[in-house]
Amino acid sequence: MKRYFKFILLALVAIVFIGTFVFLYIKSRPQPVVYDEFLPKRMDIRKTTVITGKIEPRNEVNVKPQISGIITEILKEAGETVEAGEVIAKVKVIPDMGSLSSAQSRVRLANINAKQAQTDYEREKTLYDKGLVSADEYDKIAQALRQAREEVAAAQDNLEVVRDGVSKSNASASSTLIRSTVTGLILDVPVKVGNSVILANTFNDGTTIATVANMHDLIFRGNIDETEVGRLTTGMAMKITIGALQNLKFDARLEYISPKATDQNGANQFEIKAAVNVPVSGQQIRSGYSANAEIVLAEAKGVMSVPESAIEFDGDNTYVYIINGSGDKQTYDRRKVTTGLSDGINIEIKSGIKANERVRGPKKVSTED
């Protein structure tokens, strides 16, 4: 029994040894080299570039107060639409004490002058009625009275404006009511009730009450590298993709190329702007959305092409390998060709091969390795 067991064990060892030897022998044998094959085909080839940027309104208007004071009420919020002339907020005036004192003094002086003008007029009228003064002298005194009364009204208006921010004569155009200067969407309201605001003057830009923009007049703003900017011209068509809106795409047209480069991380970049064609209906586009602009730098239509992987580059020359025969009898002829535009995948063949000639591609990768 032990002898049989010994024979079986030796047989198993022999089988394993012979199997291993056969496997290694098969693996060590050279495998035939197999290449991809391509037939030239006619197609449109486009060389494109993608520019990263963002969508923003062409014009953003900062609405600022005409007087200094404190915000008492805000009638609009960011995201709401507003018409030109519509009230956004109300301001309570905090008068400057020097200006208030001067306005009060002007009112008192105007009243004094008006009383004196009234007295002079009454005296002159009495003399004129008796025929003791000429009509010309009487008209001058009457004119002086009218001017004095007008000065009283003007001084009173000025006092009300300094004290209250509005006068009775111009209540409909009150400077305490902050109105939008344009029609559009309110992008931001950076102030709150109780905040102090100041009007724009020589020393500061004034407080922004709201930012308003027309969201139907949008532009794409981005930067392109100096190696590609020379191929751009204004008026070129672009395709804008907004990733935040499920890859929503819009047509655009290039309208501005900066004449001056800016240094960004050691690379010279030129700013570009493109007018975006926004449909009337559809998803709302928000200011500041990141977007990509695809622009065609060069295009060749209906040209003969092969995959660029089939091209052999040797200095300034390009070659392909033409396949002759089939099966194990295939041979390859190296032939010089003239190439044209490439999109990174396919390349234009201007001359050197015919439409029915097979071209050798890269070596196929064996799945058994």
C-alpha positions in Angstrom: 0.0 0.0 0.0 2.8 2.4 0.9 4.5 1.5 -2.4 1.4 2.5 -4.4 1.1 5.7 -2.5 4.8 6.5 -3.3 4.2 5.9 -7.1 1.1 8.2 -7.1 3.0 11.0 -5.4 5.9 10.7 -7.9 3.4 10.8 -10.8 1.8 14.0 -9.4 5.2 15.6 -9.0 6.1 14.7 -12.6 2.8 16.1 -14.0 3.3 19.4 -12.2 6.9 19.6 -13.4 6.0 18.8 -17.0 3.0 21.2 -16.9 5.2 24.0 -15.6 7.8 23.4 -18.2 5.2 23.4 -21.0 3.6 26.6 -19.7 7.0 28.4 -19.5 7.9 27.2 -22.9 4.7 28.5 -24.4 5.1 31.9 -22.6 8.7 32.2 -23.7 7.8 31.9 -27.4 7.7 35.2 -29.2 4.1 36.4 -29.8 3.2 37.8 -33.2 3.1 41.7 -33.3 -0.4 42.9 -34.1 -1.2 46.5 -35.1 -4.3 48.5 -35.4 -5.4 49.3 -38.9 -7.1 52.4 -40.2 -8.7 53.5 -43.4 -8.5 57.2 -44.2 -11.8 59.0 -43.9 -13.1 62.4 -44.8 -14.3 64.5 -41.9 -14.3 68.0 -40.4 -11.3 68.8 -38.2 -11.5 71.7 -35.7 -8.7 72.9 -33.5 -10.4 74.4 -30.4 -9.4 75.8 -27.1 -11.4 76.1 -23.9 -11.2 79.3 -21.9 -12.3 79.3 -18.2 -14.1 82.4 -16.9 -17.4 83.5 -15.5 -20.7 85.0 -16.5 -21.5 88.5 -15.3 -23.8 91.4 -16.3 -22.4 93.9 -18.8 -23.2 96.8 -16.4 -23.7 96.7 -12.7 -25.1 100.0 -11.3 -24.4 101.0 -7.7 -27.4 102.9 -6.4 -26.2 105.6 -3.9 -28.0 108.2 -1.7 -28.1 111.9 -2.6 -27.9 112.8 1.1 -26.3 111.5 4.2 -28.4 110.0 6.9 -29.6 106.8 8.5 -31.5 104.0 6.7 -35.1 103.8 8.2 -36.7 101.3 5.8 -35.6 98.9 3.0 -38.3 98.1 0.5 -36.5 95.7 -1.8 -34.3 92.6 -1.3 -31.6 91.0 -3.4 -33.1 88.8 -6.1 -36.1 91.1 -6.8 -36.6 93.0 -10.0 -36.9 96.8 -9.8 -38.0 99.4 -12.3 -36.1 102.7 -12.9 -37.4 105.3 -10.5 -38.8 102.7 -8.0 -38.0 103.3 -4.4 -35.5 100.8 -2.8 -35.0 102.4 0.6 -35.8 105.4 2.8 -33.2 107.6 4.6 -33.7 109.8 7.6 -31.6 113.0 7.4 -29.2 113.8 10.2 -28.6 117.5 9.6 -25.2 119.1 9.8 -25.5 121.7 12.6 -23.4 124.3 10.7 -25.6 124.0 7.6 -28.8 124.0 9.7 -27.7 127.2 11.5 -26.9 128.9 8.2 -30.2 127.9 6.7 -32.1 129.2 9.7 -30.2 132.5 9.5 -31.0 132.8 5.8 -34.7 132.4 6.5 -34.6 135.1 9.2 -32.7 137.5 6.9 -35.1 136.8 4.0 -38.1 137.6 6.2 -36.6 140.9 7.3 -35.9 141.9 3.7 -39.4 140.9 2.7 -41.0 143.0 5.4 -38.9 146.0 4.4 -39.8 145.4 0.7 -43.5 145.3 1.6 -43.2 148.6 3.5 -41.4 150.3 0.6 -44.0 149.0 -1.8 -46.9 150.3 0.2 -45.3 153.8 0.4 -44.5 153.8 -3.3 -48.0 152.7 -4.2 -49.5 155.6 -2.2 -47.3 158.1 -4.0 -48.0 156.4 -7.4 -51.8 156.6 -6.8 -51.4 160.4 -6.2 -49.4 160.8 -9.4 -46.2 161.9 -7.5 -43.9 159.1 -8.9 -43.4 157.7 -12.3 -44.6 154.2 -13.4 -41.0 153.2 -13.9 -40.1 153.9 -10.2 -43.3 152.1 -9.1 -42.5 149.0 -11.2 -39.0 148.8 -9.7 -40.3 148.7 -6.1 -43.0 146.1 -7.1 -40.2 144.0 -8.6 -38.1 144.2 -5.5 -41.1 143.0 -3.4 -41.6 140.0 -5.6 -37.9 139.1 -5.4 -37.9 139.4 -1.6 -40.9 137.1 -1.4 -39.2 134.5 -3.7 -36.1 134.6 -1.5 -38.3 133.8 1.5 -39.7 130.8 -0.3 -36.3 129.7 -1.4 -34.8 130.1 2.1 -37.6 128.1 3.6 -37.2 125.3 1.1 -33.5 125.2 1.8 -34.1 125.0 5.5 -36.5 122.1 5.0 -34.0 120.2 2.8 -31.2 120.7 5.3 -33.4 119.7 8.2 -35.6 117.0 6.8 -34.1 116.1 3.4 -37.2 117.2 1.6 -39.2 120.3 1.1 -42.9 120.8 0.4 -42.2 122.1 -3.1 -40.2 119.0 -4.2 -41.8 116.2 -2.1 -42.3 114.0 -5.1 -38.6 114.0 -5.8 -37.5 113.6 -2.2 -33.8 112.8 -1.8 -34.7 110.8 1.3 -36.2 108.2 -1.0 -33.5 106.1 -2.6 -34.6 105.2 -6.1 -33.2 102.8 -8.6 -31.6 104.5 -11.6 -32.0 101.5 -13.9 -34.4 98.7 -14.6 -33.1 95.2 -13.7 -32.4 92.6 -11.0 -31.2 93.6 -7.6 -27.9 91.7 -7.1 -27.1 92.9 -3.6 -28.4 95.2 -0.8 -25.3 95.6 1.4 -27.0 97.9 4.0 -29.5 97.3 6.8 -32.0 99.4 8.6 -30.1 101.7 11.1 -26.9 101.9 9.0 -25.5 105.3 8.4 -25.0 106.3 4.8 -23.2 109.1 3.1 -23.5 110.7 -0.3 -20.6 110.6 -2.8 -18.3 113.6 -2.7 -14.7 114.6 -3.4 -13.3 112.5 -0.5 -15.3 109.2 -0.8 -17.4 107.2 -3.2 -20.5 107.2 -1.0 -22.4 104.3 0.5 -23.9 101.7 -2.0 -27.5 101.1 -1.1 -28.1 98.4 -3.8 -26.4 96.9 -6.9 -28.7 96.6 -9.9 -28.0 94.9 -13.3 -29.8 93.9 -16.4 -29.5 90.1 -16.4 -30.6 89.9 -20.0 -27.4 91.6 -21.2 -24.6 89.3 -20.0 -21.0 88.8 -21.0 -18.5 86.1 -20.6 -15.2 87.3 -19.1 -12.1 85.1 -19.2 -8.4 84.9 -19.9 -6.5 83.3 -22.7 -2.8 82.4 -22.9 -0.5 84.5 -25.1 0.3 81.4 -27.3 -3.3 81.3 -28.5 -4.5 85.0 -28.4 -2.9 85.7 -31.8 -5.5 83.4 -33.5 -8.5 85.3 -32.1 -10.4 88.0 -33.8 -13.4 90.0 -32.6 -16.6 88.5 -33.9 -15.6 84.9 -33.6 -18.4 82.5 -32.5 -18.1 80.8 -29.1 -20.0 78.2 -27.2 -20.5 78.9 -23.5 -21.0 76.0 -21.1 -22.3 76.7 -17.5 -21.6 73.6 -15.4 -23.9 74.7 -12.5 -26.9 74.5 -14.8 -26.5 70.9 -15.9 -24.0 71.8 -18.6 -26.4 74.4 -20.1 -24.9 75.9 -23.3 -25.3 79.3 -24.9 -24.0 80.9 -28.1 -21.7 83.9 -27.7 -19.7 86.2 -29.9 -16.2 87.5 -29.0 -16.3 91.3 -28.8 -13.2 92.4 -26.9 -9.5 91.2 -26.6 -7.4 93.1 -24.2 -4.4 94.8 -25.8 -2.3 94.3 -22.6 -1.3 91.1 -20.9 -1.5 90.4 -17.2 0.9 88.1 -15.3 -1.0 85.2 -13.7 1.2 82.7 -11.9 4.1 83.4 -14.2 2.1 83.2 -17.5 1.0 86.1 -19.7 -2.8 86.1 -20.0 -5.0 88.4 -22.0 -8.6 89.2 -20.9 -11.4 88.6 -23.4 -15.1 89.4 -23.3 -17.9 87.9 -25.3 -21.6 88.9 -25.6 -23.7 85.9 -24.4 -27.0 85.2 -26.3 -29.4 84.7 -23.4 -32.8 83.1 -24.3 -35.9 85.0 -23.1 -37.2 81.9 -21.3 -35.4 79.2 -19.4 -33.3 78.9 -16.3 -32.3 82.0 -14.5 -28.6 82.8 -14.9 -26.9 84.2 -11.8 -24.1 86.7 -11.8 -20.7 85.1 -11.2 -21.5 81.6 -12.5 -18.3 79.8 -13.5 -18.3 78.9 -17.2 -16.2 77.5 -20.0 -16.0 79.0 -23.5 -15.1 76.8 -26.4 -13.8 78.6 -29.4 -12.7 77.2 -32.8 -9.2 78.5 -33.6 -8.9 76.7 -37.0 -11.1 74.5 -39.1 -10.8 72.2 -42.1 -14.0 70.8 -43.6 -14.3 67.5 -45.5 -10.6 66.7 -45.5 -8.9 63.2 -45.6 -7.7 62.3 -42.1 -6.3 59.4 -40.1 -5.8 59.1 -36.3 -2.7 61.0 -35.2 -1.4 57.9 -33.4 -0.8 56.4 -36.9 1.7 59.2 -37.8 5.4 58.9 -37.3 7.2 62.2 -36.7 10.8 62.4 -37.8 12.2 65.9 -37.5 10.1 68.1 -39.7 8.9 65.1 -41.8 5.9 62.9 -41.2 5.4 59.3 -42.2 2.8 56.5 -42.2 3.1 52.8 -42.8 1.0 51.4 -45.6 -0.3 47.8 -45.1 0.2 45.4 -48.0 -1.2 41.9 -48.1 -3.1 40.3 -45.2 -2.7 37.8 -42.4 0.8 36.4 -41.8 2.0 37.8 -45.2 1.4 41.5 -44.3 4.2 43.9 -45.1 4.5 47.6 -44.3 5.8 50.3 -46.6 7.0 53.5 -44.9 5.7 56.5 -46.8 6.2 60.2 -46.4 3.0 62.2 -46.2 2.0 65.9 -45.9 -0.1 66.7 -42.9 -2.3 69.6 -42.0 -4.6 70.6 -39.1 -4.8 68.3 -36.1 -7.4 68.3 -33.3 -5.3 66.1 -31.0 -7.0 62.9 -32.1 -7.3 63.0 -35.9 -4.9 64.8 -38.3 -5.4 66.1 -41.8 -3.6 64.3 -44.7 -3.0 66.6 -47.5 -1.0 64.2 -49.7 0.8 60.9 -49.7 -1.9 58.3 -49.4 -5.1 57.3 -51.1 -8.6 56.8 -49.6 -8.5 53.0 -50.1 -5.1 52.4 -48.6 -4.9 50.8 -45.2 -2.7 52.6 -42.6 -0.9 50.9 -39.8 -1.7 52.2 -36.3 0.0 51.6 -32.9 0.7 48.1 -31.6 -2.2 46.4 -30.0 -1.8 45.6 -26.4 -2.3 41.8 -25.6 -4.8 41.1 -22.9 -3.0 37.8 -22.1 0.1 39.5 -20.8 
